[in-house]
Amino acid sequence: MSADTRFFYFARQVPNAENHKNNRQRKDRIMERKQNITRITFMGMMIALGVIISPILRVEGMCPMAHLINVTCAVFLGPYYAFLCALIIGILRMIFMGIPPLALTGAVFGAFLSGMLYRLSRGKLIWAFIGEVIGTGIIGAIVSYPVMTLIWGRTGLTWFFYVPSFIAGTLIGGSLAFVMLKQMQKAGLVAQFQQALGSEVYHGGNEVLNDAVGIGVLGFIGYLATVVLVKNFVPEPSAAVNSLKYVVLAAFIAGGVVYWVLNRDRVQASL
């Protein structure tokens, strides 16, 4: 190949490389714009859903549906957007439903910690659940004391006054979220949602371990169902009937442990 031929050959390649680079950058910008639109739309849907379903099973100091939304947003959007969703939902509930500041203290800490632990664990759903329990059930509950005392004027409270009800709410709502997300993860939908939303994509941990934990957390739903059934259909429950809820909870937890023991070889292979 002569010098002139080589010159013209490389002269043609330079614009082609530039065009390829520009096209790729243009496609990246279009993809990023689509992901931003999808993320904003998804956040709007979750915020609306969070406000609408929040009265379900709610009593002061316990809002299970808020924790369902928190864990779901934490997994799909990450800690910062989950925090933002929880903040907006709490503000809207305070404005339109007259909910005290517990709507904020009982949501934002759990949403952030749930997303952060999920990220640090590289996509293990159980850590999203634990983050919600710790963030709301302990941190949020303790912060609620000075907020409700100094800002809302509530008297007769202590630092741990809201801890039992907050933990109960997180166990119920977090369990529902865990079971739902676990099934979506097994179907590959969690990673698809994360990719569409522009979030960091995780494919989850070992399915056997997730299934075992899922069986255990179902016990909290069974516990709640037993409490509701006894309260509504047994006028004067005996001590044995009152203890039935604990039996149901223990049975599910034991079932999860047995399932894990029987399949632990598969668990060890993935760790």
WOPE-V795692 format. One record per residue. N is the residue number from 1. RES is the residue in one letter. PHI is phi in degrees with one decimal (999 if undefined). OMEGA is omega in radians with two decimals (NA if undefined). NEAR is the number of other C-alpha atoms within 10 Angstrom. Layout:
# WOPE-V795692
{{N & RES & PHI & OMEGA & NEAR} {N & RES & PHI & OMEGA & NEAR}}
This chain:
# WOPE-V795692
{{1 & M & 999 & -3.11 & 6} {2 & S & -71.1 & -3.13 & 6} {3 & A & -63.7 & -3.14 & 8} {4 & D & -63.9 & -3.13 & 8} {5 & T & -65.3 & 3.11 & 10} {6 & R & -62.8 & -3.13 & 11} {7 & F & -61.9 & -3.12 & 11} {8 & F & -66.8 & 3.13 & 10} {9 & Y & -64.8 & -3.14 & 11} {10 & F & -71.3 & 3.10 & 11} {11 & A & -64.9 & 3.11 & 11} {12 & R & -75.7 & -3.08 & 11} {13 & Q & -73.0 & -3.10 & 11} {14 & V & -61.9 & 3.08 & 11} {15 & P & -61.3 & 3.13 & 11} {16 & N & -63.3 & 3.11 & 12} {17 & A & -65.3 & 3.11 & 11} {18 & E & -64.6 & 3.12 & 11} {19 & N & -63.3 & 3.12 & 12} {20 & H & -62.8 & 3.13 & 12} {21 & K & -64.4 & 3.13 & 12} {22 & N & -64.4 & 3.12 & 12} {23 & N & -64.3 & 3.14 & 12} {24 & R & -67.3 & 3.10 & 12} {25 & Q & -63.6 & 3.11 & 12} {26 & R & -64.6 & 3.11 & 12} {27 & K & -65.3 & 3.11 & 12} {28 & D & -63.7 & 3.13 & 12} {29 & R & -66.0 & 3.12 & 12} {30 & I & -64.7 & 3.12 & 12} {31 & M & -62.9 & 3.13 & 14} {32 & E & -64.5 & 3.11 & 15} {33 & R & -64.6 & 3.11 & 13} {34 & K & -63.6 & 3.14 & 15} {35 & Q & -65.1 & 3.11 & 18} {36 & N & -63.7 & 3.12 & 15} {37 & I & -64.4 & 3.12 & 13} {38 & T & -62.8 & -3.14 & 16} {39 & R & -64.2 & 3.14 & 21} {40 & I & -63.2 & 3.12 & 14} {41 & T & -63.3 & 3.14 & 13} {42 & F & -63.7 & 3.11 & 17} {43 & M & -60.9 & 3.12 & 20} {44 & G & -60.9 & 3.12 & 14} {45 & M & -65.1 & -3.12 & 11} {46 & M & -67.7 & 3.10 & 20} {47 & I & -64.5 & 3.12 & 21} {48 & A & -61.8 & 3.14 & 15} {49 & L & -64.8 & -3.13 & 15} {50 & G & -62.1 & 3.11 & 24} {51 & V & -70.9 & -3.04 & 21} {52 & I & -67.2 & -3.05 & 13} {53 & I & -90.0 & -3.08 & 15} {54 & S & -60.3 & 3.14 & 20} {55 & P & -69.1 & -3.10 & 15} {56 & I & -65.9 & 3.12 & 11} {57 & L & 64.4 & -3.05 & 13} {58 & R & -84.4 & 2.84 & 14} {59 & V & -132.1 & -3.11 & 11} {60 & E & -61.9 & -3.12 & 12} {61 & G & 92.4 & 3.11 & 22} {62 & M & -149.8 & 3.13 & 25} {63 & C & -137.5 & -3.04 & 26} {64 & P & -57.5 & -3.07 & 28} {65 & M & -67.7 & 3.08 & 25} {66 & A & -63.5 & -3.12 & 31} {67 & H & -77.3 & 3.00 & 34} {68 & L & -60.2 & 3.12 & 26} {69 & I & -67.1 & -3.12 & 27} {70 & N & -57.6 & -3.08 & 34} {71 & V & -66.5 & 3.12 & 37} {72 & T & -62.6 & 3.11 & 26} {73 & C & -65.5 & 3.13 & 28} {74 & A & -60.8 & -3.11 & 30} {75 & V & -73.7 & -3.05 & 32} {76 & F & -83.2 & -2.99 & 28} {77 & L & -113.6 & -3.09 & 23} {78 & G & 94.6 & -2.99 & 24} {79 & P & -65.7 & -3.02 & 26} {80 & Y & -75.3 & 3.09 & 17} {81 & Y & -70.2 & 3.07 & 19} {82 & A & -63.8 & 3.08 & 30} {83 & F & -60.3 & -3.13 & 24} {84 & L & -63.5 & 3.11 & 17} {85 & C & -60.7 & -3.14 & 26} {86 & A & -62.6 & 3.13 & 32} {87 & L & -64.0 & -3.12 & 20} {88 & I & -66.7 & 3.11 & 19} {89 & I & -59.8 & 3.14 & 26} {90 & G & -62.2 & 3.13 & 26} {91 & I & -64.0 & 3.13 & 19} {92 & L & -63.9 & 3.11 & 18} {93 & R & -66.7 & 3.10 & 21} {94 & M & -66.9 & -3.08 & 16} {95 & I & -73.2 & -2.97 & 11} {96 & F & -96.5 & -3.10 & 9} {97 & M & -116.9 & 3.12 & 11} {98 & G & 68.1 & 3.14 & 11} {99 & I & -75.7 & 3.08 & 15} {100 & P & -66.0 & -3.12 & 19} {101 & P & -59.2 & 3.03 & 17} {102 & L & -58.6 & 3.08 & 24} {103 & A & -61.7 & 3.11 & 26} {104 & L & -95.8 & -3.09 & 21} {105 & T & -65.0 & 3.14 & 25} {106 & G & -92.4 & -3.10 & 32} {107 & A & -142.7 & -2.92 & 30} {108 & V & -67.5 & -3.12 & 29} {109 & F & -68.5 & 3.13 & 28} {110 & G & -66.3 & 3.14 & 34} {111 & A & -61.4 & -3.11 & 37} {112 & F & -67.3 & -3.09 & 28} {113 & L & -67.7 & 3.08 & 29} {114 & S & -61.0 & 3.12 & 34} {115 & G & -66.1 & -3.12 & 32} {116 & M & -69.1 & 3.12 & 21} {117 & L & -68.4 & 3.07 & 24} {118 & Y & -62.7 & 3.14 & 26} {119 & R & -69.6 & -3.11 & 21} {120 & L & -66.1 & 3.12 & 11} {121 & S & -85.7 & 3.13 & 16} {122 & R & 62.0 & 2.97 & 16} {123 & G & 93.0 & 3.08 & 21} {124 & K & -89.5 & -3.04 & 21} {125 & L & -62.6 & -3.10 & 28} {126 & I & -61.8 & 3.14 & 22} {127 & W & -75.6 & 3.00 & 22} {128 & A & -65.0 & 3.10 & 30} {129 & F & -64.1 & -3.14 & 34} {130 & I & -63.2 & 3.12 & 21} {131 & G & -60.5 & 3.11 & 26} {132 & E & -67.7 & 3.14 & 34} {133 & V & -63.7 & -3.13 & 29} {134 & I & -71.4 & -3.07 & 19} {135 & G & -63.1 & 3.14 & 25} {136 & T & -92.5 & -3.02 & 31} {137 & G & -65.5 & -3.12 & 27} {138 & I & -114.4 & -3.07 & 21} {139 & I & -65.0 & -3.13 & 18} {140 & G & -61.9 & -3.14 & 25} {141 & A & -64.9 & 3.14 & 26} {142 & I & -69.1 & 3.11 & 20} {143 & V & -64.0 & -3.11 & 18} {144 & S & -64.3 & -3.11 & 27} {145 & Y & -60.4 & 3.13 & 23} {146 & P & -65.8 & 3.14 & 15} {147 & V & -64.2 & -3.11 & 16} {148 & M & -70.0 & -3.13 & 17} {149 & T & -77.6 & -3.03 & 14} {150 & L & -83.8 & -3.08 & 11} {151 & I & -95.1 & -3.06 & 11} {152 & W & -92.8 & 3.10 & 13} {153 & G & 75.0 & 3.14 & 9} {154 & R & -76.6 & -3.13 & 12} {155 & T & -113.7 & 3.08 & 10} {156 & G & 78.2 & -3.12 & 6} {157 & L & -97.8 & 3.02 & 13} {158 & T & -129.6 & -3.11 & 13} {159 & W & -61.0 & -3.08 & 12} {160 & F & -107.9 & -3.08 & 13} {161 & F & -60.6 & -3.05 & 15} {162 & Y & -92.0 & -3.07 & 23} {163 & V & -59.8 & -3.11 & 22} {164 & P & -59.9 & -3.10 & 14} {165 & S & -69.9 & 3.11 & 18} {166 & F & -65.1 & 3.13 & 29} {167 & I & -64.0 & 3.11 & 24} {168 & A & -60.0 & 3.13 & 19} {169 & G & -64.1 & -3.13 & 27} {170 & T & -68.4 & 3.12 & 32} {171 & L & -65.6 & -3.13 & 26} {172 & I & -72.3 & -3.11 & 26} {173 & G & -65.8 & 3.12 & 27} {174 & G & -65.6 & 3.11 & 32} {175 & S & -65.4 & 3.10 & 27} {176 & L & -60.1 & 3.13 & 25} {177 & A & -64.6 & -3.12 & 23} {178 & F & -61.4 & -3.12 & 24} {179 & V & -63.0 & 3.14 & 19} {180 & M & -63.0 & -3.10 & 14} {181 & L & -68.9 & 3.12 & 19} {182 & K & -63.3 & 3.11 & 23} {183 & Q & -66.9 & 3.09 & 15} {184 & M & -66.0 & 3.13 & 15} {185 & Q & -65.9 & 3.13 & 20} {186 & K & -64.0 & 3.12 & 15} {187 & A & -86.6 & -3.14 & 11} {188 & G & 79.9 & -3.06 & 13} {189 & L & -79.2 & -3.12 & 15} {190 & V & -61.7 & 3.12 & 23} {191 & A & -63.0 & 3.12 & 22} {192 & Q & -65.3 & 3.09 & 17} {193 & F & -62.4 & -3.13 & 19} {194 & Q & -61.0 & 3.13 & 20} {195 & Q & -66.2 & -3.14 & 15} {196 & A & -65.7 & -3.11 & 18} {197 & L & -88.5 & -3.12 & 23} {198 & G & 75.4 & 3.11 & 19} {199 & S & -89.3 & 3.07 & 16} {200 & E & -68.1 & -3.01 & 15} {201 & V & -93.6 & 3.06 & 19} {202 & Y & -125.1 & 3.13 & 20} {203 & H & -106.6 & 3.04 & 16} {204 & G & 79.9 & -3.13 & 19} {205 & G & -98.5 & -3.09 & 18} {206 & N & -68.6 & -3.09 & 15} {207 & E & -67.3 & -3.14 & 15} {208 & V & -63.6 & 3.13 & 19} {209 & L & -64.4 & 3.09 & 23} {210 & N & -61.4 & 3.12 & 24} {211 & D & -64.3 & -3.14 & 18} {212 & A & -63.0 & 3.11 & 21} {213 & V & -65.4 & 3.11 & 24} {214 & G & -60.3 & 3.09 & 23} {215 & I & -62.1 & 3.14 & 22} {216 & G & -64.9 & -3.10 & 22} {217 & V & -71.5 & 3.02 & 25} {218 & L & -60.3 & 3.11 & 21} {219 & G & -60.7 & 3.12 & 26} {220 & F & -68.9 & 3.07 & 25} {221 & I & -68.3 & 3.07 & 20} {222 & G & -62.1 & 3.09 & 19} {223 & Y & -59.1 & -3.13 & 20} {224 & L & -63.1 & -3.13 & 16} {225 & A & -61.0 & 3.13 & 14} {226 & T & -65.3 & 3.11 & 21} {227 & V & -60.0 & -3.12 & 17} {228 & V & -64.5 & -3.12 & 13} {229 & L & -63.4 & -3.14 & 11} {230 & V & -64.0 & -3.10 & 16} {231 & K & -65.6 & -3.04 & 13} {232 & N & -93.3 & -3.02 & 9} {233 & F & -120.7 & 3.11 & 9} {234 & V & -122.1 & -3.05 & 12} {235 & P & -59.4 & -3.13 & 8} {236 & E & -127.5 & -3.07 & 10} {237 & P & -68.7 & 3.08 & 12} {238 & S & -80.0 & 3.13 & 10} {239 & A & -63.1 & 3.13 & 8} {240 & A & -65.6 & 3.12 & 9} {241 & V & -68.0 & 3.12 & 15} {242 & N & -63.8 & -3.14 & 16} {243 & S & -84.8 & -3.11 & 13} {244 & L & -60.4 & -3.12 & 16} {245 & K & -62.5 & 3.11 & 22} {246 & Y & -71.4 & 3.10 & 16} {247 & V & -64.6 & 3.12 & 17} {248 & V & -61.7 & 3.13 & 20} {249 & L & -60.1 & -3.12 & 21} {250 & A & -64.4 & -3.12 & 16} {251 & A & -65.1 & 3.13 & 16} {252 & F & -67.3 & 3.12 & 23} {253 & I & -62.2 & 3.10 & 21} {254 & A & -62.5 & 3.10 & 16} {255 & G & -61.8 & 3.09 & 17} {256 & G & -64.1 & 3.13 & 23} {257 & V & -64.5 & -3.14 & 17} {258 & V & -62.8 & 3.13 & 13} {259 & Y & -60.7 & -3.13 & 18} {260 & W & -66.4 & -3.13 & 20} {261 & V & -61.4 & -3.11 & 13} {262 & L & -69.6 & -3.08 & 10} {263 & N & -120.4 & -3.02 & 14} {264 & R & -67.3 & 3.09 & 13} {265 & D & -61.1 & 3.09 & 11} {266 & R & -67.8 & 3.09 & 14} {267 & V & -67.0 & -3.10 & 16} {268 & Q & -62.1 & -3.11 & 10} {269 & A & -67.5 & -3.08 & 8} {270 & S & -101.7 & -3.10 & 11} {271 & L & -85.3 & NA & 7}}
